[in-house]
Amino acid sequence: MTEAQATSSLAKHARLFATGAHVVAAAFVDGAPALALADGIVLIGDPDEQTRVVVHPGAAMLTAVSDGKTFLTGGDDGQVVAVSADGALEPVGDEKGRWIDALALRGNAYAWSAGKQVRARDEAGATHAWSAPSTVRGLAFQPKGFRLAATHYNGATLWFPKVEGAPQILEWKGAHLDVSFSPDGRFLVTSMQENALHGWRLQDSRNMRMTGYPAKSRSLSWSHDGQWLATSGADAAVVWPFKDKDGPMGKAPRECGVRQARVTRVAFHPKALVVAMGYADGLILLCRLGDAAEILVRHPGDGGVSALAWDATGARLLFGLESGAAGLLALPA
Amino acid sequence: MTMSREPEKIPVTVLTGYLGAGKTTLLNRILSEAHGKRYAVVVNEFGEIGIDNELVIGADEEVFEMNNGCICCTVRGDLIRIIEGLMKRKGRFDAIIVETTGLADPAPVAQTFFVDEDVKEAARLDAVVTVADAKWLAQRLRDAPEAKNQIAFADVIILNKTDLVSPAELREVEARIRAINPYATLHRAKKCDVDIAEVLGRRAFDLDRILDIEPDFLVAEDHDHDHDHGHDGEHHHHGLKHYHDEDMQSVAVRFEGDVDPAKFMPWINRLTQEQGLNILRCKGIVAMKDDPKRFVFQGVHMMLDGDSQREWKPDEKRESKVVFIGRGLAEEDIRNGFLACAA
């Protein structure tokens, strides 16, 4: 489709604003819209009453993740900081000026990496360290149990921070970047340097290759029922089926929102099989998986979409662009 | 003809050189000089830089093989990550300088700019600058393959510490360099006292800037020429001693007239695929049959980048030439292969 053919548009329901810096990540923190900006600032609140919280003074924000209660940010100042909805900051980690490359968060458990050094802070506040075989690019907590997945060159490693002994290595040749567990914990999926995704069925470490992307797939989002994985990196959102015990093995993915522009971010709605997708040209669409119906959220312009997040109920969608443009869509009741 | 220019990409200069040649001296000079530019510097060891620079990033030189069926396709994984991170500081620096370790092969760094789409979009390789020690280079070329690689790969060579050698030794080491790489721009220096403009902003990988590929000593040699003919087995070329390096050479082939693209394209692709392990760098300016524009290309190992450039000028002789620098190149095969591409 083209923008002109869009049958429906919610664009007028989106309140647009400018953040002033590359938007690194978006989240709703205790219900408040929050954007992590590359200039070290977290912007919290509705568009007309935002608070600018300086989290990494004079430094750059490299990465940020949220679980809906906390915004965990990592900077090129080596600091890992937990930001609350009221703007309170808790220093979590200090890597002495080394870049924070990856973060993970679940409840009061935090994990971060700088180069090969991975640290995990458990809920009791004790910090555990592990050194990866090469630089870690992605971290994720397993849905259950205090176990962390870390990606690196030639595979991923599953590490129990509180347990002595060798971590489990999942090998696959190549450089692995982002990482995500399926919500039921059965699968681990990584994005790769070679424009592909790789997956492991954890029960037997069976490999799954998901290829055919024209670009790196740097955004992964699971549907609320855990049966679908939406991914960026193509001229459509590529959505893989994970319902069966073999996951997407031997199955073709669905494509949503096919356009002449690269999808840069995807975010599944928290309650419905609707995926929000942002493109390299700034356009944002919602697409319903069942019938591929599309709704326009943002017209193209101002460069690539770099952040997308739904609130917990799926009533609001927050988005940000590399250019600093941003917006908050409230779905009409 | 497309007139739209893509947004200005961040230039990246790769600084190589064997241990002790003077890379850090050059880096400190670049950072301390009042040029008004801000540099992000990627170093392999912290603490060596004596200058307070806002953006100094430690690298791990992680060389990754790409799973794309190309055996020599390696990239610097850490550099991909660092450039991605530096883009979060866009507007706060003007250029990036990547210092490699003394034992590093420059190829993975250069290939990163051919292979990674995100890096390509954000940054461009400006030049490979190699610092060489006038006193010890000749020795290193004998015992350290890394040193030879760095010379062969270079766009700019700074022959440093020239005050520590005699004029005869200097001519000797320059001839050794020229035997490997006659195309790099060569500067003599003491304590790396070379004009920074000769090091940065070279656009050596810019296809638009491939104007000519004459050996540097034929066009730019303006130093005191040496006329002490008489060493056994050495030819003299415009006053320079001429050596043949047993291991690493350059092969240049040219002919007047056009090539047939239906022959040339398969030939250059096959050659770089089959010989890519041995070919470090290649460049060419080619007159394609029935094409009013010059076709230019350049490559690193198996990776090629080519495009139509400006039109041939009315008074310009349409000719086709290619240059390869590499290890154990099959000169006759390359020569015959290229000549067979004539239209």
Chai-1 contact restraints between the chains, C-beta under 6 A:
chainA,res_idxA,chainB,res_idxB,connection_type,confidence,min_distance_angstrom,max_distance_angstrom,comment,restraint_id
A,A38,B,K88,contact,1.0,0.0,6.0,A-B,restraint_1
A,A60,B,K88,contact,1.0,0.0,6.0,A-B,restraint_2
A,A60,B,R89,contact,1.0,0.0,6.0,A-B,restraint_3
A,L62,B,G85,contact,1.0,0.0,6.0,A-B,restraint_4
A,W99,B,G85,contact,1.0,0.0,6.0,A-B,restraint_5
A,S134,B,E62,contact,1.0,0.0,6.0,A-B,restraint_6
A,T135,B,E62,contact,1.0,0.0,6.0,A-B,restraint_7
A,Y153,B,F64,contact,1.0,0.0,6.0,A-B,restraint_8
A,K173,B,N67,contact,1.0,0.0,6.0,A-B,restraint_9
A,G174,B,N67,contact,1.0,0.0,6.0,A-B,restraint_10
A,A175,B,F64,contact,1.0,0.0,6.0,A-B,restraint_11
A,A175,B,G77,contact,1.0,0.0,6.0,A-B,restraint_12
A,E194,B,N67,contact,1.0,0.0,6.0,A-B,restraint_13
A,A215,B,E117,contact,1.0,0.0,6.0,A-B,restraint_14
